Amino acid sequence: MRKSSLLIFMFILTICLGACSSELKPSGEGSGEEATKEPVAEWAAAPLLDTAVLGKGAFGFADEAGKQLLVGPTEGGGGQWPGFNLAVGHNGQLLKIKYKTEQTATEADNGRQTAQNFANQQGQLFEVVEGKAEPNETYFLIDDQSVKPEMLLSITGKRSGQAADEVLAAIAKSKNRSVEKLWPLEEIGDEGNTLYLVQFERQGKDMLASLALQTADGFVFQDYPAEFNESSTWRVDDGGEVIPEMFSFLFAAKTADGIVLGVKWMGAEGENVSFLSEKDGKFSELDLSYGRYMSPV
Protein backbone atom coordinates (compact mmCIF):
# COMPACT_ATOMS: atom_id res chain seq x y z
CA MET A 1 0.00 0.00 0.00
CA ARG A 2 2.86 2.35 0.96
CA LYS A 3 4.63 1.55 -2.34
CA SER A 4 1.52 2.36 -4.39
CA SER A 5 1.10 5.70 -2.62
CA LEU A 6 4.72 6.58 -3.34
CA LEU A 7 4.32 5.83 -7.06
CA ILE A 8 1.20 7.97 -7.27
CA PHE A 9 3.01 10.82 -5.51
CA MET A 10 5.96 10.65 -7.92
CA PHE A 11 3.62 10.63 -10.95
CA ILE A 12 1.81 13.77 -9.76
CA LEU A 13 5.11 15.51 -9.00
CA THR A 14 6.39 14.81 -12.54
CA ILE A 15 3.28 16.37 -14.10
CA CYS A 16 3.55 19.48 -11.91
CA LEU A 17 7.22 19.99 -12.69
CA GLY A 18 6.53 19.73 -16.45
CA ALA A 19 3.74 22.27 -16.28
CA CYS A 20 5.79 24.67 -14.20
CA SER A 21 8.81 24.46 -16.50
CA SER A 22 6.57 25.25 -19.51
CA GLU A 23 5.27 28.40 -17.83
CA LEU A 24 8.80 29.56 -17.02
CA LYS A 25 10.14 29.26 -20.59
CA PRO A 26 10.97 32.61 -22.26
CA SER A 27 8.89 33.72 -25.25
CA GLY A 28 9.95 31.93 -28.43
CA GLU A 29 11.21 28.83 -26.67
CA GLY A 30 7.98 26.88 -26.84
CA SER A 31 7.21 24.14 -29.36
CA GLY A 32 9.29 23.74 -32.50
CA GLU A 33 6.48 25.25 -34.59
CA GLU A 34 6.32 28.38 -32.43
CA ALA A 35 10.11 28.74 -32.40
CA THR A 36 10.25 28.92 -36.21
CA LYS A 37 7.57 31.60 -36.50
CA GLU A 38 8.97 34.92 -37.75
CA PRO A 39 7.55 38.41 -37.29
CA VAL A 40 5.87 40.09 -40.25
CA ALA A 41 8.86 40.26 -42.55
CA GLU A 42 9.73 42.88 -45.14
CA TRP A 43 10.01 40.20 -47.79
CA ALA A 44 6.24 39.73 -47.56
CA ALA A 45 5.63 43.22 -49.01
CA ALA A 46 4.83 43.54 -52.70
CA PRO A 47 7.70 44.90 -54.86
CA LEU A 48 7.66 48.61 -55.63
CA LEU A 49 8.46 50.31 -58.91
CA ASP A 50 11.59 52.44 -58.95
CA THR A 51 10.65 55.38 -61.18
CA ALA A 52 14.30 55.80 -62.16
CA VAL A 53 14.14 52.60 -64.23
CA LEU A 54 11.47 54.11 -66.47
CA GLY A 55 14.21 56.16 -68.08
CA LYS A 56 15.57 52.94 -69.59
CA GLY A 57 12.34 52.23 -71.48
CA ALA A 58 10.85 53.49 -74.75
CA PHE A 59 7.41 54.16 -76.22
CA GLY A 60 5.92 52.48 -79.23
CA PHE A 61 2.57 51.76 -80.83
CA ALA A 62 0.75 48.69 -82.09
CA ASP A 63 -0.16 47.64 -85.61
CA GLU A 64 -3.70 46.88 -86.79
CA ALA A 65 -3.44 43.18 -85.87
CA GLY A 66 -2.04 43.80 -82.40
CA LYS A 67 0.88 41.45 -83.09
CA GLN A 68 3.70 43.97 -83.60
CA LEU A 69 4.98 47.14 -81.92
CA LEU A 70 7.06 49.88 -83.50
CA VAL A 71 9.38 52.23 -81.61
CA GLY A 72 10.15 55.42 -83.51
CA PRO A 73 13.67 56.63 -84.35
CA THR A 74 13.55 59.46 -81.81
CA GLU A 75 13.12 57.08 -78.87
CA GLY A 76 16.02 56.01 -76.65
CA GLY A 77 17.18 52.46 -76.16
CA GLY A 78 20.25 52.38 -78.38
CA GLY A 79 21.85 48.96 -78.39
CA GLN A 80 19.51 47.74 -75.66
CA TRP A 81 16.63 46.84 -77.97
CA PRO A 82 17.14 43.04 -77.69
CA GLY A 83 16.82 43.37 -73.91
CA PHE A 84 13.29 44.76 -74.14
CA ASN A 85 10.99 41.78 -73.56
CA LEU A 86 7.96 43.43 -71.96
CA ALA A 87 5.38 45.97 -73.09
CA VAL A 88 2.81 47.52 -70.77
CA GLY A 89 -0.10 49.77 -71.67
CA HIS A 90 -3.86 49.97 -72.14
CA ASN A 91 -4.66 50.17 -68.38
CA GLY A 92 -1.80 47.92 -67.35
CA GLN A 93 -2.01 45.15 -69.94
CA LEU A 94 1.25 43.18 -70.04
CA LEU A 95 2.62 41.71 -73.26
CA LYS A 96 5.66 39.53 -73.79
CA ILE A 97 7.62 40.84 -76.75
CA LYS A 98 10.71 39.97 -78.76
CA TYR A 99 12.94 42.25 -80.77
CA LYS A 100 12.89 41.56 -84.52
CA THR A 101 14.79 44.14 -86.53
CA GLU A 102 15.14 47.77 -87.52
CA GLN A 103 12.43 48.68 -89.99
CA THR A 104 13.21 51.17 -92.74
CA ALA A 105 10.78 53.76 -94.04
CA THR A 106 9.10 53.37 -97.42
CA GLU A 107 8.12 56.02 -99.95
CA ALA A 108 4.52 55.59 -98.82
CA ASP A 109 5.31 56.91 -95.32
CA ASN A 110 2.96 59.84 -94.60
CA GLY A 111 4.64 60.78 -91.31
CA ARG A 112 1.74 59.62 -89.14
CA GLN A 113 2.48 57.33 -86.21
CA THR A 114 -0.58 55.18 -86.68
CA ALA A 115 -1.46 51.56 -87.27
CA GLN A 116 -2.47 52.43 -90.83
CA ASN A 117 1.03 53.74 -91.55
CA PHE A 118 2.80 51.13 -89.39
CA ALA A 119 4.53 49.24 -92.21
CA ASN A 120 5.79 52.44 -93.83
CA GLN A 121 7.51 54.05 -90.85
CA GLN A 122 11.11 53.78 -89.74
CA GLY A 123 11.69 52.30 -86.30
CA GLN A 124 12.60 49.35 -84.12
CA LEU A 125 10.23 46.45 -84.75
CA PHE A 126 9.05 44.09 -82.01
CA GLU A 127 6.89 40.97 -82.18
CA VAL A 128 4.22 40.27 -79.57
CA VAL A 129 4.92 36.66 -78.55
CA GLU A 130 2.39 36.39 -75.74
CA GLY A 131 -0.89 38.27 -75.59
CA LYS A 132 -2.38 40.66 -78.14
CA ALA A 133 -1.91 44.41 -78.23
CA GLU A 134 -4.84 46.74 -78.61
CA PRO A 135 -4.61 47.96 -82.24
CA ASN A 136 -3.07 51.42 -82.63
CA GLU A 137 -2.55 51.80 -78.86
CA THR A 138 0.57 53.26 -77.26
CA TYR A 139 2.73 50.91 -75.15
CA PHE A 140 5.77 51.34 -72.94
CA LEU A 141 8.59 48.89 -73.69
CA ILE A 142 11.10 47.77 -71.08
CA ASP A 143 12.61 44.63 -69.55
CA ASP A 144 10.61 42.34 -67.27
CA GLN A 145 12.99 42.85 -64.33
CA SER A 146 12.20 46.56 -64.13
CA VAL A 147 8.41 46.28 -64.25
CA LYS A 148 6.74 43.29 -62.62
CA PRO A 149 3.03 42.38 -62.47
CA GLU A 150 3.02 42.70 -58.66
CA MET A 151 3.94 46.37 -58.95
CA LEU A 152 0.89 47.28 -61.02
CA LEU A 153 -2.42 48.61 -59.71
CA SER A 154 -5.72 47.84 -61.36
CA ILE A 155 -7.42 50.58 -63.39
CA THR A 156 -11.19 50.21 -63.51
CA GLY A 157 -13.38 52.59 -65.50
CA LYS A 158 -16.01 54.65 -63.63
CA ARG A 159 -16.99 56.91 -66.49
CA SER A 160 -20.67 56.02 -66.49
CA GLY A 161 -21.12 57.43 -62.98
CA GLN A 162 -21.38 60.94 -61.59
CA ALA A 163 -19.28 62.61 -58.96
CA ALA A 164 -20.96 63.06 -55.59
CA ASP A 165 -21.76 66.61 -54.47
CA GLU A 166 -19.45 66.27 -51.47
CA VAL A 167 -16.55 65.38 -53.79
CA LEU A 168 -17.19 68.48 -55.89
CA ALA A 169 -17.34 70.62 -52.75
CA ALA A 170 -14.11 69.13 -51.38
CA ILE A 171 -12.22 69.75 -54.62
CA ALA A 172 -13.47 73.33 -54.83
CA LYS A 173 -12.37 73.92 -51.24
CA SER A 174 -8.94 72.33 -51.86
CA LYS A 175 -8.27 74.69 -54.77
CA ASN A 176 -10.26 77.67 -53.46
CA ARG A 177 -11.88 77.83 -56.88
CA SER A 178 -15.33 76.95 -58.18
CA VAL A 179 -15.70 73.78 -60.21
CA GLU A 180 -17.38 74.06 -63.60
CA LYS A 181 -17.30 70.36 -64.57
CA LEU A 182 -16.27 67.19 -62.77
CA TRP A 183 -16.06 63.66 -64.11
CA PRO A 184 -15.02 60.39 -62.43
CA LEU A 185 -12.55 58.60 -64.72
CA GLU A 186 -11.06 55.50 -63.11
CA GLU A 187 -10.73 53.63 -59.85
CA ILE A 188 -7.04 53.06 -59.14
CA GLY A 189 -6.14 49.96 -57.13
CA ASP A 190 -8.42 48.10 -54.74
CA GLU A 191 -8.63 50.71 -51.97
CA GLY A 192 -11.37 52.80 -53.58
CA ASN A 193 -9.07 55.61 -54.80
CA THR A 194 -10.90 57.41 -57.59
CA LEU A 195 -9.31 59.56 -60.29
CA TYR A 196 -11.34 62.58 -61.44
CA LEU A 197 -11.03 65.05 -64.29
CA VAL A 198 -11.84 68.60 -63.20
CA GLN A 199 -12.40 71.77 -65.17
CA PHE A 200 -12.54 74.82 -62.92
CA GLU A 201 -14.49 77.97 -63.67
CA ARG A 202 -12.73 80.45 -65.91
CA GLN A 203 -11.24 83.54 -64.26
CA GLY A 204 -10.68 86.11 -67.00
CA LYS A 205 -8.26 84.39 -69.36
CA ASP A 206 -7.02 82.10 -66.60
CA MET A 207 -8.09 78.48 -67.18
CA LEU A 208 -7.38 75.46 -65.00
CA ALA A 209 -8.00 71.75 -65.47
CA SER A 210 -6.74 69.05 -63.14
CA LEU A 211 -6.50 65.34 -62.65
CA ALA A 212 -7.45 64.71 -59.02
CA LEU A 213 -6.86 61.39 -57.27
CA GLN A 214 -9.03 60.95 -54.21
CA THR A 215 -7.29 58.94 -51.48
CA ALA A 216 -7.93 58.27 -47.80
CA ASP A 217 -5.63 61.23 -47.02
CA GLY A 218 -7.26 63.70 -49.39
CA PHE A 219 -6.76 64.73 -53.02
CA VAL A 220 -3.58 64.48 -55.05
CA PHE A 221 -3.67 66.98 -57.93
CA GLN A 222 -1.92 67.37 -61.26
CA ASP A 223 -2.79 70.84 -62.50
CA TYR A 224 -2.90 71.97 -66.12
CA PRO A 225 -3.16 75.78 -66.17
CA ALA A 226 -3.71 77.49 -69.52
CA GLU A 227 -4.71 80.76 -71.12
CA PHE A 228 -8.19 80.82 -72.59
CA ASN A 229 -8.53 80.52 -76.34
CA GLU A 230 -11.96 79.83 -77.72
CA SER A 231 -10.60 77.30 -80.21
CA SER A 232 -7.41 75.91 -78.64
CA THR A 233 -6.85 76.29 -74.90
CA TRP A 234 -5.09 73.11 -73.78
CA ARG A 235 -4.89 71.26 -77.09
CA VAL A 236 -5.36 72.29 -80.72
CA ASP A 237 -9.07 72.62 -81.55
CA ASP A 238 -10.23 71.64 -78.04
CA GLY A 239 -12.89 74.36 -78.05
CA GLY A 240 -11.67 75.70 -74.72
CA GLU A 241 -12.60 72.65 -72.69
CA VAL A 242 -11.40 69.25 -71.55
CA ILE A 243 -13.51 66.12 -71.77
CA PRO A 244 -13.05 62.58 -70.37
CA GLU A 245 -12.62 61.10 -73.84
CA MET A 246 -9.29 62.92 -74.13
CA PHE A 247 -7.74 60.84 -71.34
CA SER A 248 -6.66 57.23 -71.10
CA PHE A 249 -3.90 55.49 -69.17
CA LEU A 250 -0.90 53.27 -69.77
CA PHE A 251 -0.66 51.85 -66.28
CA ALA A 252 -0.55 52.68 -62.57
CA ALA A 253 2.10 51.26 -60.27
CA LYS A 254 3.10 51.39 -56.61
CA THR A 255 6.24 53.27 -55.64
CA ALA A 256 7.92 53.98 -52.31
CA ASP A 257 6.32 57.46 -52.32
CA GLY A 258 2.84 56.64 -53.61
CA ILE A 259 1.89 55.82 -57.17
CA VAL A 260 3.11 56.56 -60.66
CA LEU A 261 0.53 56.97 -63.42
CA GLY A 262 1.08 56.90 -67.17
CA VAL A 263 -1.31 59.45 -68.73
CA LYS A 264 -2.32 59.65 -72.39
CA TRP A 265 -3.93 62.91 -73.49
CA MET A 266 -5.48 62.77 -76.96
CA GLY A 267 -5.90 65.89 -79.04
CA ALA A 268 -7.03 66.74 -82.55
CA GLU A 269 -3.59 66.10 -84.06
CA GLY A 270 -2.26 63.33 -81.84
CA GLU A 271 -1.48 62.02 -78.42
CA ASN A 272 0.83 63.21 -75.64
CA VAL A 273 2.03 60.78 -72.97
CA SER A 274 3.51 61.65 -69.58
CA PHE A 275 4.16 60.01 -66.23
CA LEU A 276 2.80 61.50 -63.01
CA SER A 277 4.66 60.57 -59.85
CA GLU A 278 3.14 61.03 -56.40
CA LYS A 279 5.24 62.31 -53.50
CA ASP A 280 4.22 64.04 -50.28
CA GLY A 281 0.61 64.30 -51.41
CA LYS A 282 1.39 65.94 -54.75
CA PHE A 283 1.84 64.84 -58.34
CA SER A 284 4.75 65.94 -60.47
CA GLU A 285 5.62 65.04 -64.06
CA LEU A 286 8.66 62.85 -64.58
CA ASP A 287 11.18 63.96 -67.17
CA LEU A 288 9.86 61.34 -69.56
CA SER A 289 7.31 62.00 -72.29
CA TYR A 290 6.16 60.88 -75.72
CA GLY A 291 4.17 62.35 -78.55
CA ARG A 292 2.43 60.71 -81.51
CA TYR A 293 1.51 62.76 -84.55
CA MET A 294 -1.60 61.00 -85.82
CA SER A 295 -3.77 63.32 -87.89
CA PRO A 296 -4.96 64.68 -90.20
CA VAL A 297 -4.59 61.51 -92.23
C-alpha positions in Angstrom: 0.0 0.0 0.0 2.9 2.3 1.0 4.6 1.5 -2.3 1.5 2.4 -4.4 1.1 5.7 -2.6 4.7 6.6 -3.3 4.3 5.8 -7.1 1.2 8.0 -7.3 3.0 10.8 -5.5 6.0 10.6 -7.9 3.6 10.6 -10.9 1.8 13.8 -9.8 5.1 15.5 -9.0 6.4 14.8 -12.5 3.3 16.4 -14.1 3.6 19.5 -11.9 7.2 20.0 -12.7 6.5 19.7 -16.5 3.7 22.3 -16.3 5.8 24.7 -14.2 8.8 24.5 -16.5 6.6 25.2 -19.5 5.3 28.4 -17.8 8.8 29.6 -17.0 10.1 29.3 -20.6 11.0 32.6 -22.3 8.9 33.7 -25.2 9.9 31.9 -28.4 11.2 28.8 -26.7 8.0 26.9 -26.8 7.2 24.1 -29.4 9.3 23.7 -32.5 6.5 25.2 -34.6 6.3 28.4 -32.4 10.1 28.7 -32.4 10.2 28.9 -36.2 7.6 31.6 -36.5 9.0 34.9 -37.7 7.6 38.4 -37.3 5.9 40.1 -40.3 8.9 40.3 -42.6 9.7 42.9 -45.1 10.0 40.2 -47.8 6.2 39.7 -47.6 5.6 43.2 -49.0 4.8 43.5 -52.7 7.7 44.9 -54.9 7.7 48.6 -55.6 8.5 50.3 -58.9 11.6 52.4 -58.9 10.6 55.4 -61.2 14.3 55.8 -62.2 14.1 52.6 -64.2 11.5 54.1 -66.5 14.2 56.2 -68.1 15.6 52.9 -69.6 12.3 52.2 -71.5 10.9 53.5 -74.7 7.4 54.2 -76.2 5.9 52.5 -79.2 2.6 51.8 -80.8 0.7 48.7 -82.1 -0.2 47.6 -85.6 -3.7 46.9 -86.8 -3.4 43.2 -85.9 -2.0 43.8 -82.4 0.9 41.5 -83.1 3.7 44.0 -83.6 5.0 47.1 -81.9 7.1 49.9 -83.5 9.4 52.2 -81.6 10.1 55.4 -83.5 13.7 56.6 -84.4 13.6 59.5 -81.8 13.1 57.1 -78.9 16.0 56.0 -76.7 17.2 52.5 -76.2 20.3 52.4 -78.4 21.9 49.0 -78.4 19.5 47.7 -75.7 16.6 46.8 -78.0 17.1 43.0 -77.7 16.8 43.4 -73.9 13.3 44.8 -74.1 11.0 41.8 -73.6 8.0 43.4 -72.0 5.4 46.0 -73.1 2.8 47.5 -70.8 -0.1 49.8 -71.7 -3.9 50.0 -72.1 -4.7 50.2 -68.4 -1.8 47.9 -67.3 -2.0 45.2 -69.9 1.2 43.2 -70.0 2.6 41.7 -73.3 5.7 39.5 -73.8 7.6 40.8 -76.7 10.7 40.0 -78.8 12.9 42.3 -80.8 12.9 41.6 -84.5 14.8 44.1 -86.5 15.1 47.8 -87.5 12.4 48.7 -90.0 13.2 51.2 -92.7 10.8 53.8 -94.0 9.1 53.4 -97.4 8.1 56.0 -100.0 4.5 55.6 -98.8 5.3 56.9 -95.3 3.0 59.8 -94.6 4.6 60.8 -91.3 1.7 59.6 -89.1 2.5 57.3 -86.2 -0.6 55.2 -86.7 -1.5 51.6 -87.3 -2.5 52.4 -90.8 1.0 53.7 -91.5 2.8 51.1 -89.4 4.5 49.2 -92.2 5.8 52.4 -93.8 7.5 54.0 -90.9 11.1 53.8 -89.7 11.7 52.3 -86.3 12.6 49.3 -84.1 10.2 46.4 -84.7 9.0 44.1 -82.0 6.9 41.0 -82.2 4.2 40.3 -79.6 4.9 36.7 -78.6 2.4 36.4 -75.7 -0.9 38.3 -75.6 -2.4 40.7 -78.1 -1.9 44.4 -78.2 -4.8 46.7 -78.6 -4.6 48.0 -82.2 -3.1 51.4 -82.6 -2.6 51.8 -78.9 0.6 53.3 -77.3 2.7 50.9 -75.1 5.8 51.3 -72.9 8.6 48.9 -73.7 11.1 47.8 -71.1 12.6 44.6 -69.6 10.6 42.3 -67.3 13.0 42.9 -64.3 12.2 46.6 -64.1 8.4 46.3 -64.3 6.7 43.3 -62.6 3.0 42.4 -62.5 3.0 42.7 -58.7 3.9 46.4 -58.9 0.9 47.3 -61.0 -2.4 48.6 -59.7 -5.7 47.8 -61.4 -7.4 50.6 -63.4 -11.2 50.2 -63.5 -13.4 52.6 -65.5 -16.0 54.6 -63.6 -17.0 56.9 -66.5 -20.7 56.0 -66.5 -21.1 57.4 -63.0 -21.4 60.9 -61.6 -19.3 62.6 -59.0 -21.0 63.1 -55.6 -21.8 66.6 -54.5 -19.4 66.3 -51.5 -16.5 65.4 -53.8 -17.2 68.5 -55.9 -17.3 70.6 -52.7 -14.1 69.1 -51.4 -12.2 69.8 -54.6 -13.5 73.3 -54.8 -12.4 73.9 -51.2 -8.9 72.3 -51.9 -8.3 74.7 -54.8 -10.3 77.7 -53.5 -11.9 77.8 -56.9 -15.3 77.0 -58.2 -15.7 73.8 -60.2 -17.4 74.1 -63.6 -17.3 70.4 -64.6 -16.3 67.2 -62.8 -16.1 63.7 -64.1 -15.0 60.4 -62.4 -12.6 58.6 -64.7 -11.1 55.5 -63.1 -10.7 53.6 -59.8 -7.0 53.1 -59.1 -6.1 50.0 -57.1 -8.4 48.1 -54.7 -8.6 50.7 -52.0 -11.4 52.8 -53.6 -9.1 55.6 -54.8 -10.9 57.4 -57.6 -9.3 59.6 -60.3 -11.3 62.6 -61.4 -11.0 65.1 -64.3 -11.8 68.6 -63.2 -12.4 71.8 -65.2 -12.5 74.8 -62.9 -14.5 78.0 -63.7 -12.7 80.4 -65.9 -11.2 83.5 -64.3 -10.7 86.1 -67.0 -8.3 84.4 -69.4 -7.0 82.1 -66.6 -8.1 78.5 -67.2 -7.4 75.5 -65.0 -8.0 71.8 -65.5 -6.7 69.0 -63.1 -6.5 65.3 -62.6 -7.5 64.7 -59.0 -6.9 61.4 -57.3 -9.0 61.0 -54.2 -7.3 58.9 -51.5 -7.9 58.3 -47.8 -5.6 61.2 -47.0 -7.3 63.7 -49.4 -6.8 64.7 -53.0 -3.6 64.5 -55.1 -3.7 67.0 -57.9 -1.9 67.4 -61.3 -2.8 70.8 -62.5 -2.9 72.0 -66.1 -3.2 75.8 -66.2 -3.7 77.5 -69.5 -4.7 80.8 -71.1 -8.2 80.8 -72.6 -8.5 80.5 -76.3 -12.0 79.8 -77.7 -10.6 77.3 -80.2 -7.4 75.9 -78.6 -6.9 76.3 -74.9 -5.1 73.1 -73.8 -4.9 71.3 -77.1 -5.4 72.3 -80.7 -9.1 72.6 -81.6 -10.2 71.6 -78.0 -12.9 74.4 -78.1 -11.7 75.7 -74.7 -12.6 72.6 -72.7 -11.4 69.3 -71.6 -13.5 66.1 -71.8 -13.0 62.6 -70.4 -12.6 61.1 -73.8 -9.3 62.9 -74.1 -7.7 60.8 -71.3 -6.7 57.2 -71.1 -3.9 55.5 -69.2 -0.9 53.3 -69.8 -0.7 51.9 -66.3 -0.5 52.7 -62.6 2.1 51.3 -60.3 3.1 51.4 -56.6 6.2 53.3 -55.6 7.9 54.0 -52.3 6.3 57.5 -52.3 2.8 56.6 -53.6 1.9 55.8 -57.2 3.1 56.6 -60.7 0.5 57.0 -63.4 1.1 56.9 -67.2 -1.3 59.5 -68.7 -2.3 59.6 -72.4 -3.9 62.9 -73.5 -5.5 62.8 -77.0 -5.9 65.9 -79.0 -7.0 66.7 -82.5 -3.6 66.1 -84.1 -2.3 63.3 -81.8 -1.5 62.0 -78.4 0.8 63.2 -75.6 2.0 60.8 -73.0 3.5 61.7 -69.6 4.2 60.0 -66.2 2.8 61.5 -63.0 4.7 60.6 -59.8 3.1 61.0 -56.4 5.2 62.3 -53.5 4.2 64.0 -50.3 0.6 64.3 -51.4 1.4 65.9 -54.8 1.8 64.8 -58.3 4.7 65.9 -60.5 5.6 65.0 -64.1 8.7 62.9 -64.6 11.2 64.0 -67.2 9.9 61.3 -69.6 7.3 62.0 -72.3 6.2 60.9 -75.7 4.2 62.3 -78.6 2.4 60.7 -81.5 1.5 62.8 -84.6 -1.6 61.0 -85.8 -3.8 63.3 -87.9 -5.0 64.7 -90.2 -4.6 61.5 -92.2 
